[in-house]
Amino acid sequence: MENLRDFLQILGQEFQVIEVDQEVSLEYEVAKTLKDNPKDVVIFNNIAGCDKRIISGICNTREKIARALNVNVPDIGSRIIKAMENPLQVTDIQSTSENFSFSSRSTIKEIIKEIPVPTYYRNDAGPYITAGVIIAKDPETGIRNASIHRMLVKEDNRMGVRIVPRNLYTYHQKAEKLDEPLEIAIAIGMHPATLLASCTSIPITADELEVANNFHQGQMKLIKCDTVDIEAPDCEILLEGQILPHERTEEGPFVDLTDTYDAIRKEPVIKVTELHFKKDPLFHAIMPAGREHKLLQGLPQEPRIYNIVRNTVPTVKNVVLSEGGCCWLHAAVSIQKQTQGDGKNVLMAALTAHPSLKHCVVVDEDIDVFNSDDIEYAIATRVKGDDDLIIIPGARGSSLDPTATPDGTTTKIGVDATKPLDNLQKFERVSLSE
């Protein structure tokens, strides 16, 4: 089970799947339905002006992600760590003709008539591909990278792509120095485990698709593209193309994790060269600032924080970037406290491990870090402001934080909501012990 169709059968059996049969416009109406159903899988069967369908919400709860990984929710982090530390090479390489029922070399003007790309908010720059994973290779080493990026559909056969300074950015910079385009494939509509793997933070020398293959127990296949030297994962829709050298286009506005508009920037340009469809393909659309957006971007950072915190306090139990904190700005860390200073050390380690983290709370094992009421209980009953708060002004944070300066400088706060070891009986939760 490594493709979206297989997983969709499980979703239909174990989760609510809403099918919308009435005609829906790509401009704002798709987004309105997704806003009204933030935790459900939604399939749009009747898109105005397009014969393709849209699916959304396949990763919008931790329960769905856990099911995709065949683990329980508290074990998601450890399963991701296992896959990151034990990547598996993919040896099953197939052709596009074996996997797609339709292929077309065309301009983006013609493609946009075939692909149902929504416009989500009224101030958006235009229709955005939000669940597209870009696969590329390092021009020097040939090492493969897979990462998710937002893409603004432009005129002709071009799209603007937001690229932050990570692996794909480095590859593009190298290609530009060689005065060459960077060949890419764009996979849309994948199994959630494959999509999650593309969001993990691994060394630039590692391959996200080999992490995905671990999730799939070594049974994953790749598809060899026709016009570029790239292998892509099994997907519903596959685009082939290039990121052009020395060409930039205006990208944005776009609603980011914090439900506020990100800045307008000059970003690289993608030229599309070929398009492949499965039969009756499902276009995966991720609602900007929705739960699917937050979980896919934030959840893969939890194992990285966990590993760094574990080097400071080995008895760490779990790390959660909470949905209320956009899965980016707020974290809760559960530990088995052994010395009185453990809580403060964990806070400093966590705030350093994830530079975008703004507020962090550390709690004891009896607090459920997946339950915001439990975390609030710990803060209410175990925090004494003059002893248990750490305030760090002038720290590097997230540029997405509306309170931060343009370069992301902000004030960070750590909250030690653990019980004092010299008076544990006073803080015992009676409802849990009887």
N, C-alpha and C positions, 0 to 999 in steps of 0.2 A: 504494500500500500504506500505509494509514493506520489500519487497525483491528486489533484483537487477533486476529481469525480469520485474516487474511492472514499476520500474523507467526507465528501458531501453526503454519502449514504449513511455514515456514522452520525453526522450532524442531524440528519433527519430522524434517526432513531432515538437519540439521546438529548437533543436540544430543540428549542423551538425554531422552526424555519418559516418565515413569512414569505409567501409568494404574492407579488403584486401583479395582477393581470390587467388592470385598467391602464390606459395609455398615460405615460409619464414623460414630461419634458426633461431634457438634459440640463436645462438652465433652471437651477434652484429647486425643482420639484423632487429630483432624486435626493438631494441633500435634506429637504424638509422631511421626507419619510425616514431617512436615516437618523435625523435628530429626534424624531418621535419614537424610535425603536433602538436606543443606544446599545442594548445588550443582546439583541437578537441577530440571527442570520436573516438577511433580506435578499430575495431574488426578484429582480424586475424583469418580467417576461414580455413587456410591451413598451419599448422605448420609441418615442416619436421620431420618425425620420430614419430609423435604423432597425435592421432585422436581427441584431445581436442582443444578447441579454447581459445584465449586470448582476454581479453578486457582491455583497459586502457583509462584514461582521463575522468572518470565519475565525478571527483572532481577537475578538473584542471582550473576552473574559479570560481570566486565568484558567478557568475550568476547561475551556475549549483548547487552550494551548497545552494544558496538561494532558488532555486526551490525545492530542496530536503526537505527543512525546511518549504516550503510554505510561505516565507516572501520575502520582497525586500532586495536588497543587503545592504543598510544602517542599516537594522534591524536584520542582522545576529547575531551581538553581543548580543543584548537584548534578542533574542530568545534563545540563548545558556544559558544566565544567568537565564532565566525563567526555563529552563529544569534542570539546575544544582541545583536551589533552590527548585524545586518541583519534585523530583524523584518519579516514579510510580512503585510499585512492579509488577513484571511479574507473572501472575498466570496461563497462558496457557502453559503447559509443554507437549511436544509431544515426541514420540519415533523416532529413526533414521529410522525405517522401514516405518513410515508414511511420511517421507520427502525426502528420498534418494532412488534412483533406483538401486544403486550398492554399496556394501560394501566389503572390502577386508582386511584381516590381512596379512601383507606382509612385506618385507624388503624395505628399501628406494631405493635399487638398482632396484627393480621391480617397486616401486612407481614412480621413476623418469622417467620411460618409459611411465607412464600414465599421469603425471602432467607436463605441458609445462613450466618449470622454465627457464627464460632467463638468459643469461650472457650478461651484458649490455656494459661493457667497457673492453678493451683489457688487462688492468692490474688488473682486478677484480680477487679475489681469486677463483671464480667459480660461478655457478648458484645461484642466491639469490631469495628467497621468500621475496617480499617487501611489500605486502599488507595483510600479515597474522596477524590477531588479536589473541593474546594468552589470553585465559580465564583460571583463576586459583582461588583457594580459600586459604585464610590464614589458615595455618595448626593449629593455635591455636583458632581462632575465627570463622572460616568458612566464613568470609566475602569475597565476590566475587570481582574479579578485571578483567577488560578487557583492554588490551593495545596493541598497534601495535609495532612490533619488526622486525628487519631484521633477516633472517635466512639463513645461508650458508649451502647448501646441501653438506653433506659429504658422506663417504663410509657407506656401510651396511645400517642400519636403523637409522642413526644418522645425526643430523644437529647441527651446532654451532649457538648460539643465542646471539646477543648483548643485554645485560641488563644493564641499568644505574641505579644508586641508587634511585629507587622509589619503588612503591608498589610491583611489581613482584620480584624485587631484594630482598626486605625485606622478602617476602614469601619464596623465595628460601633459604635465609640465615637461616630462622627458620627451614626449612625442613632439611637442612644440619646438624644443631645442633642436630636434632633428628635422624640423620643418615638414613633419608628416602628420597625417590624421591618425587618431587612435581608433582602431577597429573595436566595435562593441556589438553585443547582442542585448536586447531588452526582453526579459521574460515577464509575462503578466498572467496571473491565474495559476498559482502553484499550491502544492500541499503546504499547510502552515509550518511544518517543521523545516522545510526547505527555505521558506520565507524568513523564519526566525534565524536560521543559520546565517543568512546574508546580513543580519543585523548585529552579529556578535563582534566583539572587539578582540581580534587575534593579531599576532605579529604580521607585519607586511610580507614576511616570507612564507606565510601560511595561506591556505586555500579554504575559503568558506564553504565551497561545494563539497570538500572532503569532510568538513564538520557535518554538513547535511547528510552525507552518506553514512556517517556513524548513527545519526538519528534514524536512518532507514535500514539499519542493521546490514549495511554493505550491499543492499539490493537496488541502489539508485542507478538510473541510466542518465546519460547525457546525449544531447542531440547536436550533431555537427552542422554548423550553419553553411549556407551555400555561397554567400558573397564575401564573408569574412572568416578569418581563421580563429573561430571561437566555438567552444562547446557550451551549450546552454542546458539548464535543467528542464525536465518535462513541464510543460506549461500549456495553457489554453491558447494564448496568442504570443507569437514570437516576432519581434522586429529585429532586423539587421541594419547596421549603419556605421557611422563614423562620428567621432567628436572632432570637429574641424580645428586646424591650428590657426591661431592669431585672429580668430573671429569671435566677437562677443555680441550679445543681444540683451536688451533689458528684460529682466525676470522679476516678477512680482507686480503688485502685492499678492501675498499668499498667507493664509491663516495658519500659524504654526501651533506648537504644542500648548502654549499658554492661552489659546483662544483669542489672540491678538494678532494684528498684521505684522509680518516680518518686513524688513526693509526692502526697497527696490534696489537691485544691483545689476551690474553688467556681468553676465555669466556666459560660459561656453555654449556653443551651438552644436546640436546633433543633426546630421543629415541622414535620413532614412533611405535605405537602398532596397529593402525587400521586407515582405510581410507574410507570415504564415498563420493559418487558423486551424484549430481542431474543428470537427463537425459540431455545429451549434455551440460555438465557443461562449464561455462565461468571462466577461471582462470584470476583473476584480477592481473595485473602487474603494479606497480607504477614505473615510470622512475626515478632512483636516480638523484637528483638535478633538476628534472623537476618541473613544476608548481603544479602538484598534490602532490608531496612530500612536497613542501614548504607550500602550503596552509593547508594541513592536519596537519602538525606539528606546524605551526605558528598561524594560525587563531584561534584555541581554546585558545591561550594565550591572545588574545585581550580582552576578558571579564575580565580576572584576572587583567590586567593592568588598565582597565576602572574602576573597583571597587575600586582599591587602589587610583587611581587619584581622583575619586569622593569624597573620604574621605578628600582630600586636597582642591579641588576646586569643589564644588557641581554642577557647571554649565558646566561640561565637556559634550560634545556632542557625540564624537566618537573617537575610537582609531583604527589605522590600522598599522599592521606590513606589510610593503610594499614588493611586489614581487621582486623589484630591490634590496632590502636589504635582500633577501633570506627568507623573512617572519620571520626573526629571529634577525637580527642585526640592522635594521632601523625601527623606528616608527614615525608616524605622529599623533598628538593629536589635536582635534578641541575643542575649548572652547568658551563660551560666557564670554568675559573678563569683570570683574567688578571692579577690582583694578589693579593698575599698576604692582604689584608684582605677579599677578596670573600666568603669563607665566613661570617665574623662578620656582615657587613652583611646577607647573605641571611637569616641566622637572625633578626636583629632585625626585618627586614621581614616575614618569614613569621609570627612570633609575634604581630605587631601586626595583620596582615591578617585573621587568623581568630582572634578573641578567645578562642574555646574551646580553641584549640590549647595543649597542655600540654608536649609534648616534640617537638622538631624536629631532624632530622639533615640536613646538607648534604653531598653527595657529588660526585665527579667524573663525567665522561661515561662512563667505563669501568665504572661501577657501574649495574646494572639496578635502577631504583627500584621496579619491580614484583616484585622477587625479594627476599624477606626474608633469605635466606641471603647474597645479595650485599651487602645493607646491613650485616648483621652482620660480614661480612668487612671492609668498609671501617672499621667501628668498631674491630674487633680489630687491624687492621694500620696504621691511619693516625691514631689518636687518642692523644694524650698528655694525660692528665687535667688537669694544671696549666696547660696552654696552650690546650686545645681545647674546654673546657666554658664555657658561659655559664649562670649561675644567677640567676634573677630571682625573689626571694621577694615575697610580698604583691601578686601581679599578678591582674588579673581573668582568670578562666578560665571553666570550664563548671560550671553547677549540677548537671549529670549526673555529674560526677566524684565518686566516693564519698569521695575524700580532701579535697575542697574544703570550705570553709565554706558555710553555707546560701546566701550571696549569690554563691558561685562563686569566692571568693578562693583562690588556690593558689600554688604555686611552679612556675615554668616553667624548663625546661632546654633549652638549645640545644647541639648536638654538631657541631663542625666536623670532619667526617671526610674532608676533602679533602687531597690531597698537597701538601707544601710545594714551592713553585716552584723553590727553590734546590737541590733534590736529587731531581728527578723520576725519574731512572734507577733509584734505589734502590727505588722503589715500583712499577716497571713490572710488570704482570701477565704473566708469561711465557706462560701458557696462552692468552692472547688475542693474543699477538704472533707466535706460531709456527704 
